[in-house]
Amino acid sequence: MSREAEQKRVNEVIKEITKKEEKLYTKGSGLKDTIINLRENFWDDVTVNLEELDDIIETQASIKQQAELLIEREQVHGNIDKELKKLKRLKDSPYFGRIDFREKPDDEPEYIYIGTASMMDQEQENFLIYDWRAPISSLYYDYAPGSAQYKTVDDTITGEITLKRQFIIRDGKIKSVFDTGLTIGDQLLQEALGDNASTSMKSIVATIQKEQNKIIRNERSNLLIVQGVAGSGKTSAVLQRIAYLLYRFRNELNAANLLLFSPNPLFSSYIANVLPELGEENISQSTFYDFLKNRISNDITIESPFAQMEYTLTATNRPEFGARLANMTYKSSLEYKSLLDQYIEDLGHEGIHFRNITLHQETLISKEQISEYFYSIDKEISLPNRMESVARWLLQTLRKVQQEEKNKDWIIEKVELLDKDDYLEAYHALQRDDGDETVQEEDFLRKEVVKRQFAPIKKRIKRYAFVNILASYRELFRTWEPLERPDDWEEIRSLTAASLSKKLLTWEEAAPYLYFKERLLGASNDRSVRHLFIDEAQDYSAFQFAFIRHLFPYTRMTLLGDVNQAIYAYSADENPLIPDSLEQNHERIILNKSYRSTKQIVEFTQKFAPHNTSIEPFERDGDKPQVIKPAYNSNITETLIKDIKQLRQKGHETIALICKTAKESSELFQTLKDKVSIREITEQTYTFEKGLLILPVYLAKGIEFDAVIIPDASQENYGQESDRGLFYTACTRAMHDLHVVTPGKPCKFVNEAKQETFEITNI
Ligand SMILES: Nc1ncnc2c1ncn2[C@@H]1O[C@H](COP(=O)(O)OP(=O)(O)OP(=O)(O)O)[C@@H](O)[C@H]1O
């Protein structure tokens, strides 16, 4: 088929789309009127009568019926809306690929056109467009012309691809069309990757690579681990995977069943457009920090991972620094989990702290009584089940206390404070009864008052507030003696006890503390989450992973990350991304090809990557990275301003000054802000616009920029071996240009890069 013939087909498909749109518009607007009508006249069609019990029941039924009708119409309207949005997308660009496939050598090949959604012809017989997630579409991503096969739900279909073609269609016009081999669209990829960086991520649907497709379409693994080098498309692939799963399991899964842990709030907004672009709803997203914070009572503060990072990098002179590092390493390990398990085991016999149940500062049931009851229960029974029995016992006991309190004098004082409605209610209740009204009325009011006074206490019991988790946990560091003392135990112990007494959980303590809480009170395992995706998985500690597994025992997981970008020193050990660190059954996929940065940037950075991973650049050329030595008599601010100007002249829209710490970032921001238009990104920044930005490296995780300037790549700033991951992560954020400024001696990582991979300049 020639280009003209292809354009003719595009025109025909668009005509079909327009017809469908028109039909849906008519249906939709009719429905809209009905809905407005239903809402406006809701009460006209409901029979309201509240005289007798029977009437009330009838009224309820009538309201329910009317509401259901409205909901049903609204749902249909919602579906029409969704379908119209899909058609609008398709009208602009109906498809991006075509394969001709035949099952037998003598057959006529079938033309399969692939786009972001399926569409059939008027007769509902033939697919004009196949959804990229349909089984047959996998041929497009997995094979070059020649023998090929694909899996349907219960079969494998083999055959031959006789043609593989790609399109770029915009506004219904074919911009380019070309036939290709296996790698989809070197040309297309070149175009996509050569563009300016965007402030929101784009879908890669038209150019998914074979290796990435394995991640996207993986259905069999309960635990899928992806180690992918910087810029290899892990985040892109996981978002496509989410869209794929929502399509493939559309009858069983919806967006609420999927959860994504992302590295920082900026990243969350950066990726927010991808799923809607693919016609899917966004799924729940959270940073792990927010996830933990939501599970901890309000009176306890958790240090953020960023604050912890900042501490590690800037507080090296503090007297407690060594102890804190030891604490981080230990609390991140599975060794600590075993110790905690031992402690919990001991608590099964004695030592849990309880709280008094009080009313107006008077103890109704004492913590000693609760403890006695708890430890009288069979020790074979699990702690959470014993807690449940205690809660039941407390509620029962409380009922008796409530009965006694009802007749006490203080109650009548409260009765006097009741409002008019309460009296009225009491009066109506009594109307239905015969008997001595005054006695009954007082009794009724007393009952009501006492019930109200006890309601919050009961609520707290149901929430297990009678267990003092913090005090129970703190005892581990105050009085408990482990069988074997871990290294640095004394320092760890006093450091932890001190911060717990301030109700402060350091970041390394947060997951262990919550694990402890869950073990005592029972896991609130969230069974609604069927798939969990963890991006930047290299930054999670072994303990945090164990906790996540504990919380989601039945959830399928996809972990994606890059060991080279581990920025928390302690997370490097026992991280699931490192082969052999995991005992559980899992499947591992490795991505070696880097798409983000130019070949020149990849060649520069790969020499100082922390691990010896093979990194293959995608063939996209640019200028060599520059190592800028400030000219003899210029100051660093002038150098940076000149450099920014040069990068702007090259047409870069998003330029990031990536610093090592927030401290460096905000100090530099202060000196630059009156001289150039620049935006500082902090932990609280949720979105960003194009332009000049300044931020610490840990907030740049997962994001990319046209050009990156490292404002201080001196040995003084990046002098520790533990800075390697940070420096590597910062450099690999650059798509087209990387400039490394080195006031003083360049850091050792720059020296490790091959001489021929960079240029030295003086500004
Ligand atoms: N198949 C592809 N087609 C087009 N672009 C792609 C493809 N794969 C990756 N890219 C592009 O490469 C860049 C990097 O992708 P992404 O951010 O998903 O990588 P990553 O592995 O998560 O990176 P990092 O670990 O460094 O944060 C993005 O601009 C993305 O659009």
The ligand as an SDF file (V2000), in Angstrom:
LIG
                    3D

 31 33  0  0  0  0  0  0  0  0999 V2000
   10.6290    2.5410   24.1320 N   0  0  0  0  0  0  0  0  0  0  0  0
   10.7820    3.8310   24.2860 C   0  0  0  0  0  0  0  0  0  0  0  0
   10.3110    4.6930   23.3650 N   0  0  0  0  0  0  0  0  0  0  0  0
   10.4530    6.0230   23.4940 C   0  0  0  0  0  0  0  0  0  0  0  0
   11.0450    6.5970   24.5430 N   0  0  0  0  0  0  0  0  0  0  0  0
   11.5210    5.7900   25.5080 C   0  0  0  0  0  0  0  0  0  0  0  0
   11.4200    4.3730   25.4260 C   0  0  0  0  0  0  0  0  0  0  0  0
   11.9780    3.8610   26.5310 N   0  0  0  0  0  0  0  0  0  0  0  0
   12.4080    4.8960   27.2750 C   0  0  0  0  0  0  0  0  0  0  0  0
   12.1390    6.0530   26.6420 N   0  0  0  0  0  0  0  0  0  0  0  0
   12.4240    7.4110   27.1150 C   0  0  0  0  0  0  0  0  0  0  0  0
   13.6300    7.3890   27.8460 O   0  0  0  0  0  0  0  0  0  0  0  0
   13.5590    8.2750   28.9400 C   0  0  0  0  0  0  0  0  0  0  0  0
   13.8620    7.5370   30.2190 C   0  0  0  0  0  0  0  0  0  0  0  0
   12.8030    6.6850   30.5260 O   0  0  0  0  0  0  0  0  0  0  0  0
   12.3830    6.3910   32.0370 P   0  0  0  0  0  0  0  0  0  0  0  0
   12.3420    7.6410   32.8140 O   0  0  0  0  0  0  0  0  0  0  0  0
   11.1990    5.5170   31.9860 O   0  0  0  0  0  0  0  0  0  0  0  0
   13.6580    5.5500   32.4790 O   0  0  0  0  0  0  0  0  0  0  0  0
   14.0420    4.9630   33.8920 P   0  0  0  0  0  0  0  0  0  0  0  0
   14.6830    3.6540   33.6390 O   0  0  0  0  0  0  0  0  0  0  0  0
   12.8720    4.9790   34.8000 O   0  0  0  0  0  0  0  0  0  0  0  0
   15.1260    6.0240   34.3300 O   0  0  0  0  0  0  0  0  0  0  0  0
   15.8360    6.3460   35.7140 P   0  0  0  0  0  0  0  0  0  0  0  0
   16.0520    5.0870   36.4660 O   0  0  0  0  0  0  0  0  0  0  0  0
   17.1250    6.9580   35.2840 O   0  0  0  0  0  0  0  0  0  0  0  0
   14.9720    7.3450   36.4080 O   0  0  0  0  0  0  0  0  0  0  0  0
   12.1820    8.9010   28.9020 C   0  0  0  0  0  0  0  0  0  0  0  0
   12.2570   10.1210   28.2220 O   0  0  0  0  0  0  0  0  0  0  0  0
   11.3750    7.9120   28.0820 C   0  0  0  0  0  0  0  0  0  0  0  0
   10.3150    8.5350   27.4240 O   0  0  0  0  0  0  0  0  0  0  0  0
  1  2  1  0
  2  3  1  0
  2  7  2  0
  3  4  2  0
  4  5  1  0
  5  6  2  0
  6  7  1  0
  6 10  1  0
  7  8  1  0
  8  9  2  0
  9 10  1  0
 10 11  1  0
 11 12  1  0
 11 30  1  0
 12 13  1  0
 13 14  1  0
 13 28  1  0
 14 15  1  0
 15 16  1  0
 16 17  2  0
 16 18  1  0
 16 19  1  0
 19 20  1  0
 20 21  2  0
 20 22  1  0
 20 23  1  0
 23 24  1  0
 24 25  2  0
 24 26  1  0
 24 27  1  0
 28 29  1  0
 28 30  1  0
 30 31  1  0
M  END
$$$$
